[in-house]
Amino acid sequence: MSRFDLNGKTVVITGASSGIGRAVAMEFAKRGAKVILSARSVKPMEEVAAKVKGQGGEAWVVPADVTKEADMKMLVEKAAELTGQLDVMFCGSGYGLVGRVENICLDLWRQQFEVNFWGVLNCFYAALPVFQKQKSGQYLIMNSGSGRFGIAFWSAYAASKFGLWGFADSARAELKRDNIDVISFYPGFVKTNFHASLVSPDCKFPGDMAATHGGQEPEYVARCIVNASEKRKGQVIFQAGTNFAARFMPISFAFAQMARKQAMKMFISMMQPKS
C-alpha cells in the first residue's frame, strides 16, 4: 500500500480547540497539510490557527457542533470552499461520563452517545460522498482503551467507544474498495484536560490523573496519529498496558475479571464524592 502524502492535503479536525485535537492540528500543519479547525469554542481555535500560521502553515477556523448533522455537512462544504478539497476527516470530539451505573440516568447516556458515537457518524456521513467520488480519503477516529475493555464506573463511556470499535472495523473492510482508509486510535492516559472535564452524577476524579499514572504527552500521541495517517495503518493502540489488555482481555474471561478488579481498586482509591 502506497504512503499517504500529506503535503498540500486538506485535513478537517473536530475537537480542535484543546488536547489531542489541538496537538494533531499542529502536527498535520508541520507535515504540509492545510488544516480546518472545528469545535464549539472559537477563541482557543483562533489561538491554534495563529500558531499554525506563525509557523508558515495554513489554517482556518470553522465553528461547528458534531452532534448536529447539518453542522457537519456545512463543515465539509466549507472545507471545499476554502481549500478546494477534502482529504482527511479527523474525528476527535468527545468527553467522558463516569459514575456508578445505577446513578447514570438515560438522559446522560443519550448525551454521551450523541457526542462520542453519533458525532463521529455525523462526520463520517458528511465526508463520505466526497471521499467516494474522488476514490480517496481518510477517516481518523479517536477511540480509547475503554473502547476495547470495559471497567467499573466507565459503563456509558466504554459503551460509546465500543460502538466505534465495531463501526470502524466494519467500515474499514467495506471502504477499502474505494481506497478510503478508516484508522482507529486507542490511547490510554494522555496529559490533557480530559479527566478534569469528566461529567458524573455522583463522583469526581483528580484532574491530573493522567500525569500521575504515566500518561503520554498529547504531542507524542499526535505524532503517532499523523505517522499512522501517512503509513495508512488500520489502528494504533497506545501504551503497553492498554495494548496488552486490548489484545488479551477478550481471550480470557478469568484474566479480564482479574484486570477489571485491579482497575476498580485503582479508581475507587481516587474517587471523591461529588460536592
MOPE-V788491 format. One record per pair of residues at least 24 apart in sequence whose ideal C-beta (glycine too) atoms are under 7 Angstrom apart, sorted by the first residue. I is the first residue (numbers start at 0). J is the second residue. If there is no record, write none. Layout:
I | J
I | J
This chain:
0 | 231
2 | 229
2 | 230
3 | 137
3 | 228
3 | 229
3 | 231
5 | 30
5 | 31
5 | 32
5 | 228
5 | 229
6 | 30
6 | 31
7 | 31
8 | 32
8 | 86
8 | 87
9 | 33
9 | 35
9 | 78
9 | 82
9 | 84
9 | 85
9 | 86
10 | 34
10 | 35
10 | 86
10 | 87
10 | 89
11 | 35
11 | 37
11 | 74
11 | 78
11 | 85
11 | 87
11 | 88
11 | 89
12 | 36
12 | 37
12 | 89
12 | 91
13 | 37
13 | 38
13 | 65
13 | 89
13 | 90
13 | 91
13 | 92
13 | 122
14 | 38
14 | 91
14 | 92
14 | 93
15 | 44
15 | 47
16 | 40
16 | 43
16 | 44
17 | 43
17 | 191
17 | 192
18 | 191
18 | 192
18 | 193
18 | 217
19 | 91
19 | 141
19 | 189
19 | 191
19 | 217
19 | 220
19 | 221
20 | 91
21 | 47
22 | 217
22 | 218
22 | 220
22 | 221
23 | 89
23 | 91
23 | 221
23 | 224
23 | 225
24 | 51
25 | 50
25 | 51
25 | 221
26 | 221
26 | 222
26 | 225
27 | 225
28 | 54
28 | 56
28 | 58
30 | 225
33 | 57
33 | 82
34 | 58
35 | 59
35 | 61
35 | 78
35 | 81
36 | 60
37 | 61
37 | 62
37 | 63
37 | 74
38 | 92
39 | 64
65 | 92
65 | 114
65 | 118
65 | 121
65 | 122
66 | 113
66 | 114
66 | 117
66 | 118
68 | 121
71 | 121
71 | 122
71 | 125
72 | 125
74 | 125
75 | 125
75 | 126
75 | 129
85 | 126
85 | 129
86 | 136
86 | 137
87 | 137
87 | 139
87 | 228
88 | 122
88 | 126
88 | 138
89 | 139
90 | 119
90 | 122
90 | 138
90 | 139
90 | 140
90 | 141
91 | 141
92 | 118
93 | 141
94 | 196
94 | 198
95 | 156
95 | 193
95 | 197
95 | 198
96 | 155
96 | 156
96 | 198
96 | 199
97 | 152
97 | 153
97 | 156
97 | 197
97 | 199
97 | 202
98 | 152
98 | 199
98 | 200
98 | 201
98 | 202
99 | 152
99 | 201
100 | 154
102 | 200
102 | 201
103 | 154
103 | 155
103 | 200
107 | 155
107 | 200
108 | 155
111 | 155
111 | 156
111 | 159
112 | 159
115 | 159
115 | 160
116 | 159
116 | 162
116 | 163
119 | 163
130 | 177
130 | 179
131 | 177
134 | 177
134 | 178
135 | 178
135 | 179
136 | 179
137 | 180
137 | 182
137 | 228
138 | 180
138 | 181
138 | 182
139 | 182
139 | 184
139 | 224
139 | 228
140 | 167
140 | 181
140 | 182
140 | 183
140 | 184
141 | 184
142 | 183
142 | 184
142 | 185
143 | 185
143 | 186
144 | 185
144 | 186
144 | 187
144 | 241
144 | 244
144 | 245
146 | 185
147 | 185
147 | 245
148 | 244
148 | 245
148 | 248
148 | 255
150 | 259
150 | 262
150 | 263
151 | 259
151 | 262
151 | 263
151 | 266
152 | 266
171 | 233
180 | 231
182 | 227
182 | 228
182 | 232
182 | 233
182 | 234
183 | 234
184 | 224
184 | 235
185 | 234
185 | 235
185 | 236
185 | 237
185 | 241
185 | 245
186 | 220
186 | 237
187 | 237
187 | 238
187 | 240
187 | 241
188 | 212
188 | 213
188 | 214
188 | 215
189 | 214
189 | 215
189 | 217
189 | 220
190 | 214
190 | 215
190 | 216
190 | 217
191 | 217
199 | 273
201 | 273
202 | 270
202 | 271
202 | 272
202 | 273
203 | 271
203 | 273
204 | 269
204 | 270
205 | 269
208 | 269
